[in-house]
Amino acid sequence: MMLGAIFVGQIHGRIGLRASLVVACVFAIAGIITEQVCKNAAQFLGAKCLAGFGYGIQTALGIMTIPEYAPTRLRGPLGACLNTFILFGGWLADGVLTGTGQVYPDSSRAYQIPFALQYLFVAILVIGLVFVPESASYHLRRDDVLGAKEALTRLHGPQRTARIERELELAIFSYRLDAQNGAQSVGILEPLKKSHWRRSIIPIGLLCFQQLVGGSFVTSYLTYFYEVAGTPDSLSLDLGMMSFSVQVVGNLVSWYAIDKLGRRYTLLVGLGSMTVALLLIGITWAVRTAASLWCMVAFMTIWAFLYQLSIGACGYSVSAEAPAARLRSPTIGLAQALAQVCAWAMGFATPYMINPDEANLGGLVGFVFSGLSALAFVFTFFFVPETSGRTLAEIDELWAEKIPVRRWKGYVKTVRPTEPRA
């Protein structure tokens, strides 16, 4: 997945969205087929690499296409919706694996059925390709204004002439402003250059902090943690399901909060509250009484809710909006690749920290994640602007004028696309 995310900028920049999705589907199908026919661990590793490359492309494309296709008022909720699908996808995968393992405990069907079900989701993506127009920005990068207009016409419908013209003017304005500020190259490391790093660091930071503040813990290890804490096995499973339900509610609430309260406000309040909740989790574990155990469970549930409400959902929305138009694909690709590195590291570190046979931190892991959440809060305060209600052209102009991120919310800016600063 990391390699797929790294190269998605180069792939998308050269062949566009539709062809990039075809490439992703080809790798995914090749990986699934290899999973089904492999005979040893080395072949299975190769299969996972093939499929992972395709999934890495798909995930990065899912983030970067939101601002190009969604209306301004829906960009935030759609970013949160991406997190919803990731949340339900993990739940569905766990359910299928558990079910087939129980029904076919001694048969290869226990793993062949989950492998085969992946074809269903690839098929849905392939069918969707028929209806997805190419992005206007792809055509503008090739100086094809007519192609950009045709793409917008297909997206909005031929009867919405005024909106199409407005969207085209804004896209051209952003493209010219972007080029004016030095975004000519689209190399893999181009987003890290001095002229772009303030915008690039936002998706890199937010997507990495999604993992570092306990993303894998809150989605994968809560049930096991409850067992380590001393709750009965059957009750641990019930608490895990309750936690998942609370996370779903938190994610659904984010659809409203992300626009009505604002991205920056939701992130700051969520991360600040998570820091306190995690600190209390560590304290209640240190006390270790019967009452403190249930207090810890309550704080864990609150933390799970806050995670999905704030950085779990807002991270995708803000990451999609922050990069410059011509650098959006390599920036999101680089951010997603680094997030995969963080996920890999936390995938090893989290079970090690809570396992009684290893570090045996138990609930003291709350202190670790509390410190990381505090760092995420500081990062958000100094680097993440309020983009709610802004068009992409307005966002580009505010960056060009070097408006401090803390002043974005109250700053009045009207972009006149017919008069770009050239």
VENDA-V73190 format. One record per residue. SS is DSSP state (alpha for helix, beta for strand, coil for the rest). OMEGA is omega as a letter, one per 20 degrees, with the letter a starting at -180 (999 if undefined). D_FIRST is the distance of its C-alpha to the first C-alpha in Angstrom with 2 decimals. Layout:
ss=SS omega=OMEGA d_first=D_FIRST
ss=SS omega=OMEGA d_first=D_FIRST
This chain:
ss=coil omega=a d_first=0.00
ss=alpha omega=r d_first=3.78
ss=alpha omega=r d_first=5.50
ss=alpha omega=r d_first=5.05
ss=alpha omega=a d_first=6.12
ss=alpha omega=a d_first=8.58
ss=alpha omega=a d_first=10.11
ss=alpha omega=r d_first=10.41
ss=alpha omega=r d_first=13.63
ss=alpha omega=a d_first=15.14
ss=alpha omega=a d_first=14.41
ss=alpha omega=a d_first=15.66
ss=alpha omega=a d_first=18.51
ss=alpha omega=a d_first=19.80
ss=alpha omega=r d_first=19.63
ss=alpha omega=a d_first=19.37
ss=alpha omega=a d_first=17.76
ss=alpha omega=r d_first=19.11
ss=alpha omega=r d_first=18.24
ss=alpha omega=r d_first=14.64
ss=alpha omega=r d_first=14.39
ss=alpha omega=r d_first=16.13
ss=alpha omega=r d_first=13.70
ss=alpha omega=r d_first=10.80
ss=alpha omega=r d_first=13.33
ss=alpha omega=r d_first=14.37
ss=alpha omega=r d_first=11.13
ss=alpha omega=r d_first=10.86
ss=alpha omega=r d_first=14.56
ss=alpha omega=r d_first=14.48
ss=alpha omega=a d_first=12.11
ss=alpha omega=r d_first=14.43
ss=alpha omega=a d_first=17.47
ss=alpha omega=r d_first=16.55
ss=alpha omega=a d_first=15.98
ss=alpha omega=a d_first=19.45
ss=alpha omega=a d_first=21.27
ss=coil omega=a d_first=19.90
ss=coil omega=a d_first=22.68
ss=coil omega=a d_first=21.37
ss=alpha omega=a d_first=18.68
ss=alpha omega=r d_first=17.58
ss=alpha omega=r d_first=17.19
ss=alpha omega=r d_first=15.28
ss=alpha omega=r d_first=12.78
ss=alpha omega=r d_first=12.54
ss=alpha omega=r d_first=12.20
ss=alpha omega=r d_first=9.26
ss=alpha omega=r d_first=7.53
ss=alpha omega=a d_first=8.88
ss=alpha omega=a d_first=8.08
ss=alpha omega=r d_first=4.40
ss=alpha omega=r d_first=4.75
ss=alpha omega=a d_first=7.16
ss=alpha omega=r d_first=6.02
ss=alpha omega=r d_first=3.95
ss=alpha omega=a d_first=7.39
ss=alpha omega=a d_first=9.32
ss=alpha omega=r d_first=8.72
ss=alpha omega=r d_first=9.62
ss=alpha omega=r d_first=12.37
ss=alpha omega=r d_first=13.66
ss=alpha omega=a d_first=14.42
ss=alpha omega=a d_first=15.89
ss=coil omega=a d_first=18.09
ss=alpha omega=a d_first=19.95
ss=alpha omega=a d_first=22.45
ss=alpha omega=a d_first=23.08
ss=alpha omega=a d_first=24.12
ss=coil omega=r d_first=25.36
ss=coil omega=a d_first=28.90
ss=alpha omega=a d_first=29.38
ss=alpha omega=a d_first=30.54
ss=alpha omega=a d_first=27.53
ss=alpha omega=a d_first=24.69
ss=alpha omega=r d_first=24.72
ss=alpha omega=r d_first=25.03
ss=alpha omega=r d_first=22.30
ss=alpha omega=r d_first=19.85
ss=alpha omega=r d_first=21.10
ss=alpha omega=r d_first=20.83
ss=alpha omega=r d_first=17.07
ss=alpha omega=r d_first=17.12
ss=alpha omega=a d_first=19.62
ss=alpha omega=r d_first=17.47
ss=alpha omega=r d_first=14.67
ss=alpha omega=a d_first=17.63
ss=alpha omega=r d_first=19.25
ss=alpha omega=r d_first=16.20
ss=alpha omega=r d_first=15.93
ss=alpha omega=a d_first=19.71
ss=alpha omega=r d_first=19.89
ss=alpha omega=r d_first=17.53
ss=alpha omega=a d_first=19.62
ss=alpha omega=r d_first=22.76
ss=alpha omega=a d_first=22.07
ss=alpha omega=r d_first=21.20
ss=alpha omega=a d_first=24.28
ss=alpha omega=a d_first=26.46
ss=alpha omega=r d_first=25.77
ss=alpha omega=r d_first=26.14
ss=alpha omega=a d_first=29.51
ss=alpha omega=a d_first=30.75
ss=coil omega=a d_first=29.74
ss=coil omega=a d_first=29.81
ss=coil omega=a d_first=30.81
ss=coil omega=r d_first=29.23
ss=coil omega=r d_first=26.09
ss=alpha omega=a d_first=26.00
ss=alpha omega=r d_first=24.61
ss=alpha omega=r d_first=21.13
ss=alpha omega=r d_first=21.76
ss=alpha omega=r d_first=22.50
ss=alpha omega=r d_first=19.23
ss=alpha omega=a d_first=17.41
ss=alpha omega=a d_first=19.81
ss=alpha omega=r d_first=19.52
ss=alpha omega=r d_first=16.01
ss=alpha omega=a d_first=17.99
ss=alpha omega=a d_first=19.85
ss=alpha omega=r d_first=17.11
ss=alpha omega=r d_first=15.98
ss=alpha omega=r d_first=19.74
ss=alpha omega=r d_first=20.15
ss=alpha omega=r d_first=17.66
ss=alpha omega=r d_first=19.51
ss=alpha omega=r d_first=22.81
ss=alpha omega=r d_first=21.84
ss=alpha omega=a d_first=21.30
ss=coil omega=a d_first=25.06
ss=coil omega=a d_first=25.84
ss=coil omega=r d_first=23.40
ss=coil omega=r d_first=25.16
ss=coil omega=a d_first=23.68
ss=coil omega=r d_first=23.56
ss=alpha omega=a d_first=26.72
ss=alpha omega=r d_first=25.02
ss=alpha omega=r d_first=23.59
ss=alpha omega=a d_first=27.22
ss=alpha omega=r d_first=28.62
ss=coil omega=r d_first=26.49
ss=coil omega=r d_first=28.42
ss=coil omega=a d_first=31.69
ss=coil omega=a d_first=31.96
ss=alpha omega=r d_first=33.63
ss=alpha omega=r d_first=34.92
ss=alpha omega=r d_first=31.51
ss=alpha omega=r d_first=30.31
ss=alpha omega=r d_first=33.37
ss=alpha omega=r d_first=32.80
ss=alpha omega=r d_first=29.24
ss=alpha omega=r d_first=30.70
ss=alpha omega=r d_first=33.54
ss=alpha omega=a d_first=31.30
ss=alpha omega=a d_first=29.40
ss=alpha omega=a d_first=32.61
ss=coil omega=a d_first=35.20
ss=coil omega=a d_first=38.07
ss=coil omega=a d_first=40.55
ss=coil omega=a d_first=38.86
ss=alpha omega=a d_first=40.06
ss=alpha omega=r d_first=40.57
ss=alpha omega=r d_first=37.08
ss=alpha omega=r d_first=35.57
ss=alpha omega=r d_first=37.71
ss=alpha omega=r d_first=36.84
ss=alpha omega=r d_first=33.07
ss=alpha omega=r d_first=33.49
ss=alpha omega=r d_first=35.64
ss=alpha omega=r d_first=33.20
ss=alpha omega=r d_first=30.30
ss=alpha omega=r d_first=32.56
ss=alpha omega=r d_first=33.67
ss=alpha omega=a d_first=30.17
ss=alpha omega=a d_first=29.38
ss=alpha omega=r d_first=32.61
ss=alpha omega=r d_first=32.33
ss=alpha omega=r d_first=28.82
ss=alpha omega=r d_first=30.19
ss=alpha omega=a d_first=33.21
ss=coil omega=r d_first=31.17
ss=coil omega=a d_first=29.63
ss=coil omega=a d_first=26.30
ss=coil omega=a d_first=26.95
ss=coil omega=r d_first=24.04
ss=coil omega=r d_first=20.40
ss=coil omega=a d_first=18.98
ss=coil omega=a d_first=15.68
ss=coil omega=r d_first=17.86
ss=alpha omega=a d_first=20.45
ss=alpha omega=a d_first=19.62
ss=alpha omega=r d_first=20.79
ss=coil omega=a d_first=24.18
ss=coil omega=a d_first=27.24
ss=coil omega=a d_first=27.93
ss=coil omega=a d_first=24.63
ss=alpha omega=a d_first=23.45
ss=alpha omega=r d_first=25.27
ss=alpha omega=a d_first=23.27
ss=alpha omega=a d_first=19.91
ss=alpha omega=a d_first=20.35
ss=alpha omega=r d_first=20.56
ss=alpha omega=r d_first=17.01
ss=alpha omega=a d_first=15.76
ss=alpha omega=a d_first=18.29
ss=alpha omega=a d_first=18.01
ss=alpha omega=r d_first=14.28
ss=alpha omega=r d_first=14.52
ss=alpha omega=r d_first=17.78
ss=alpha omega=r d_first=16.44
ss=alpha omega=a d_first=14.98
ss=alpha omega=a d_first=17.86
ss=coil omega=r d_first=20.65
ss=coil omega=a d_first=19.71
ss=alpha omega=r d_first=17.13
ss=alpha omega=r d_first=16.03
ss=alpha omega=a d_first=19.75
ss=alpha omega=a d_first=21.03
ss=alpha omega=a d_first=18.78
ss=alpha omega=a d_first=18.66
ss=alpha omega=a d_first=21.53
ss=alpha omega=a d_first=24.53
ss=alpha omega=r d_first=26.24
ss=alpha omega=r d_first=26.05
ss=alpha omega=r d_first=27.26
ss=alpha omega=r d_first=30.20
ss=alpha omega=r d_first=31.13
ss=alpha omega=a d_first=31.10
ss=alpha omega=r d_first=33.23
ss=coil omega=r d_first=35.85
ss=coil omega=r d_first=35.68
ss=coil omega=a d_first=36.48
ss=alpha omega=a d_first=33.68
ss=alpha omega=r d_first=34.68
ss=alpha omega=r d_first=34.93
ss=alpha omega=r d_first=31.55
ss=alpha omega=r d_first=29.97
ss=alpha omega=r d_first=32.07
ss=alpha omega=r d_first=31.10
ss=alpha omega=r d_first=27.40
ss=alpha omega=r d_first=28.00
ss=alpha omega=r d_first=30.13
ss=alpha omega=r d_first=27.43
ss=alpha omega=r d_first=24.98
ss=alpha omega=r d_first=27.79
ss=alpha omega=r d_first=28.44
ss=alpha omega=r d_first=24.82
ss=alpha omega=r d_first=25.08
ss=alpha omega=r d_first=28.35
ss=alpha omega=r d_first=26.97
ss=alpha omega=r d_first=24.23
ss=alpha omega=r d_first=26.94
ss=alpha omega=a d_first=29.25
ss=alpha omega=r d_first=26.69
ss=alpha omega=r d_first=27.06
ss=alpha omega=a d_first=30.64
ss=alpha omega=a d_first=30.40
ss=alpha omega=r d_first=27.77
ss=alpha omega=a d_first=30.37
ss=alpha omega=r d_first=33.66
ss=coil omega=a d_first=33.16
ss=coil omega=a d_first=30.73
ss=alpha omega=a d_first=27.20
ss=alpha omega=a d_first=28.51
ss=alpha omega=r d_first=31.14
ss=alpha omega=r d_first=28.87
ss=alpha omega=a d_first=26.38
ss=alpha omega=r d_first=29.29
ss=alpha omega=a d_first=31.20
ss=alpha omega=a d_first=28.23
ss=alpha omega=r d_first=27.02
ss=alpha omega=r d_first=30.66
ss=alpha omega=r d_first=31.44
ss=alpha omega=r d_first=28.38
ss=alpha omega=r d_first=29.62
ss=alpha omega=a d_first=33.02
ss=alpha omega=r d_first=31.84
ss=alpha omega=r d_first=29.75
ss=alpha omega=r d_first=32.77
ss=alpha omega=r d_first=34.97
ss=alpha omega=r d_first=32.70
ss=alpha omega=a d_first=33.19
ss=alpha omega=a d_first=36.91
ss=alpha omega=r d_first=37.47
ss=alpha omega=a d_first=35.81
ss=alpha omega=r d_first=38.13
ss=alpha omega=r d_first=41.13
ss=coil omega=r d_first=40.27
ss=coil omega=r d_first=42.88
ss=alpha omega=r d_first=42.79
ss=alpha omega=a d_first=42.88
ss=alpha omega=r d_first=40.18
ss=alpha omega=a d_first=37.81
ss=alpha omega=r d_first=38.07
ss=alpha omega=r d_first=37.87
ss=alpha omega=r d_first=34.57
ss=alpha omega=r d_first=33.30
ss=alpha omega=r d_first=34.47
ss=alpha omega=r d_first=32.74
ss=alpha omega=r d_first=29.46
ss=alpha omega=r d_first=29.79
ss=alpha omega=r d_first=30.66
ss=alpha omega=r d_first=27.69
ss=alpha omega=r d_first=25.30
ss=alpha omega=a d_first=27.11
ss=alpha omega=r d_first=26.96
ss=alpha omega=a d_first=23.25
ss=alpha omega=r d_first=22.47
ss=alpha omega=a d_first=25.32
ss=coil omega=a d_first=24.35
ss=alpha omega=r d_first=21.10
ss=alpha omega=a d_first=19.08
ss=alpha omega=a d_first=20.37
ss=alpha omega=a d_first=21.72
ss=alpha omega=a d_first=18.66
ss=alpha omega=a d_first=17.02
ss=alpha omega=a d_first=20.41
ss=alpha omega=r d_first=21.36
ss=alpha omega=r d_first=18.05
ss=alpha omega=a d_first=18.47
ss=alpha omega=a d_first=22.12
ss=alpha omega=a d_first=22.21
ss=coil omega=r d_first=20.99
ss=coil omega=a d_first=23.43
ss=alpha omega=a d_first=23.21
ss=alpha omega=a d_first=22.64
ss=alpha omega=a d_first=20.00
ss=alpha omega=a d_first=18.19
ss=alpha omega=r d_first=15.23
ss=alpha omega=r d_first=14.64
ss=alpha omega=r d_first=15.45
ss=alpha omega=r d_first=13.12
ss=alpha omega=r d_first=10.24
ss=alpha omega=r d_first=11.44
ss=alpha omega=a d_first=12.08
ss=alpha omega=r d_first=8.77
ss=alpha omega=r d_first=7.31
ss=alpha omega=r d_first=10.45
ss=alpha omega=r d_first=10.21
ss=alpha omega=r d_first=7.20
ss=alpha omega=r d_first=9.66
ss=alpha omega=r d_first=12.38
ss=alpha omega=r d_first=11.02
ss=alpha omega=a d_first=10.70
ss=alpha omega=a d_first=14.18
ss=alpha omega=r d_first=15.67
ss=alpha omega=r d_first=14.58
ss=alpha omega=a d_first=16.89
ss=alpha omega=a d_first=19.43
ss=alpha omega=r d_first=20.20
ss=alpha omega=r d_first=21.50
ss=alpha omega=a d_first=23.20
ss=alpha omega=a d_first=25.02
ss=alpha omega=a d_first=26.37
ss=coil omega=r d_first=27.07
ss=coil omega=a d_first=30.88
ss=coil omega=a d_first=30.59
ss=coil omega=a d_first=28.49
ss=coil omega=r d_first=28.84
ss=coil omega=r d_first=30.50
ss=coil omega=a d_first=30.14
ss=alpha omega=a d_first=30.17
ss=alpha omega=r d_first=30.85
ss=alpha omega=r d_first=31.23
ss=alpha omega=r d_first=27.48
ss=alpha omega=r d_first=28.59
ss=alpha omega=r d_first=30.01
ss=alpha omega=a d_first=26.73
ss=alpha omega=r d_first=24.81
ss=alpha omega=r d_first=27.95
ss=alpha omega=r d_first=27.89
ss=alpha omega=r d_first=24.27
ss=alpha omega=r d_first=25.15
ss=alpha omega=r d_first=28.17
ss=alpha omega=r d_first=26.13
ss=alpha omega=r d_first=23.97
ss=alpha omega=r d_first=27.34
ss=alpha omega=r d_first=28.70
ss=alpha omega=a d_first=25.70
ss=alpha omega=a d_first=26.05
ss=alpha omega=a d_first=29.80
ss=alpha omega=a d_first=29.77
ss=alpha omega=a d_first=26.83
ss=coil omega=r d_first=26.08
ss=coil omega=r d_first=28.66
ss=coil omega=a d_first=29.85
ss=coil omega=a d_first=28.54
ss=coil omega=r d_first=29.90
ss=coil omega=a d_first=32.19
ss=coil omega=r d_first=31.48
ss=coil omega=r d_first=30.77
ss=alpha omega=r d_first=28.14
ss=alpha omega=r d_first=31.15
ss=alpha omega=r d_first=32.71
ss=alpha omega=r d_first=29.60
ss=alpha omega=a d_first=29.58
ss=alpha omega=r d_first=33.31
ss=alpha omega=r d_first=33.16
ss=alpha omega=a d_first=30.69
ss=alpha omega=a d_first=32.95
ss=coil omega=r d_first=35.95
ss=coil omega=r d_first=34.29
ss=coil omega=r d_first=35.26
ss=coil omega=a d_first=34.42
ss=alpha omega=a d_first=31.70
ss=alpha omega=a d_first=34.26
ss=alpha omega=a d_first=36.56
ss=coil omega=a d_first=34.27
ss=coil omega=a d_first=35.32
ss=coil omega=a d_first=38.98
ss=coil omega=a d_first=38.76
ss=coil omega=a d_first=40.27
ss=coil omega=r d_first=38.91
ss=coil omega=a d_first=39.72
ss=coil omega=r d_first=37.94
ss=coil omega=a d_first=40.16
ss=alpha omega=a d_first=37.93
ss=alpha omega=r d_first=40.94
ss=alpha omega=a d_first=41.67
ss=coil omega=r d_first=38.51
ss=coil omega=a d_first=39.02
ss=coil omega=999 d_first=39.10
